[in-house]
Amino acid sequence: MARTWLSVRVELVSGHGADLWPRPGRIFAAARTHSFTQLAAAVNHAFGRWDLAHLHLFTLSDGVTKVSPLEWWGGEAPDGTLDGSSTKLSRLQPGEQFAYVFDMGDDWAHICTVGGQRIDPLEELGEVPDNPVPYWGWGSLPDQYARRWDGDDGEARLPKRPARGTGDLPPILPGWG
């Protein structure tokens, strides 16, 4: 297969009221025929988001052009927004930067950069996937709702660590139990 796919670097800049540094990131392989909605789904999964019932919006490099699945907005999408379900990644140019925001309340903002060279998915991934997929990544990913443990209400103190490390776990693996 020829080098026809895009490589898109996505870095998480901020979210839930905090700027992140160093910025966690992922690099995605995406066909130019994939839609922005497909790229959004891949980004959300790669960044560990599990509550996907939130609006998202891409802002292209001109700072004006917006892309989002229009049916999600119920007629209230920003003026001139292109439908992310039908707008293809082929409109992106090598080296172009654009923004992606997931959850318009918590504002998980990402800077996205199209690689300068196209890639061959067989070379990079060993297959030709149906959707955009990450093939490289780094950094710690924050919880979507800034929860530090199951049941965290945002105000409670950190739970006490078990006295024997992993002694609270069943003896399934060596060192547990």
Disulfide bonds with the S-S distance in Angstrom:
none
